[in-house]
Amino acid sequence: MGDSRKVKKKDVFIAIKGTLVDGHNYIDKAVALGATAIVCEVLPKEFLAGVCYVQVANSNEALAHMAANY
């Protein structure tokens, strides 16, 4: 999931840097809405218990691999 407004409990949130918006700015919102896994290029300064953070070199590429394996 890449839209923090649509995150539900136990979702994975993928923070993608776009041309106008950086998904990394919405990691906290996604976690507050129930995301339990965050895929991101830059890790947040603080980690919350119960949330798995996965740092990747390229969020778009990670999303492509995840989608292909789904």
N, C-alpha and C positions, 0 to 999 in steps of 0.2 A: 504494500500500500504506500502510495507516495503523496496522498493528500491528507494532511493532519486533521482536517475537518471531518473526515469519514472514518477515522480510527475507532475501532471497537475493542472490547476486552480481548486480550490474548493475540492481538494482531502483530504483524511485523511491519515496522515503519522503515521505509528506505528514504534516506535524506539525499535528495538529488540537487545538485547545483544547476539552476536554470539560467537563462539569460536575464530574466527580470527578478526572480525569486530564488533564494537559497534555502532548500529544505532543511538544512542544518539549524536554521533559526526556529524551527518548529518542533524540534526534538522534545523539548519539555512539554509542549502542548500534547503531543502524541502520547507521551508517557502518562500524562495526567488523564487522558481519555482511555487508558488501558493497554497501550502497546507494551508487550513484554519482551520484544526484541527490536533492536535498532541497528540498521546497517548504515554506516556512514563513512565518509572519507576523513573527517576530523572528529575525534572523540570529544564529547562534552567535558567541561572542567570538573563536573561532579557526576558520580555514578550513583544510581539509586538501587537499593536492594530489590531483588526480584526481577531485574531487567538485564537482559543479555545484550551487550554492546559488541558489535563486530565491525572492526575497522577494515576497510577495503581501499585499494588504490583508485578504483573507479566505480562509483555507485551505479552508473548506467550499465556497465559491463556486468556487475554483480546481479543486477535486476534481470538482465538477459539470461544469465546462467540459471538463476532461480526459476524463471518462467519456463525455460526449456526443460528443466527437470521436474516441473510440476506436472 
